[in-house]
Amino acid sequence: MTKESIIEIKINEENCTGCIICKLWCSYIYHNIFNPSKANLEIEERYGLTPKIVFLETCHHCGQCVQHCLYGALELKEIIEQ
């Protein structure tokens, strides 16, 4: 039996500053424009609390947001299924 690995994006909201760099890069990669409203994820402000990161159904899970996150709020995690 072979083991398959799946890569998923882990969210560490306590590290999120709400800088929206992930959203800017997502929009640039998929729409060739730096426009956070075109990103495949949302960062919801919560009245001075830690922002909440939400991936939309349009997210491709490509990991580009992870590569550009400066604060470690997003990271790639490998899950091995048997």
ABEGO torsion letter per residue (X at the ends): XBBBBBBBBBBBAAABAGAGAAAAAAAAAAAGBBBAAABABBBBBBGGBBBBBBBBAABAGAGAAAAABAAGABBBBBBBBX
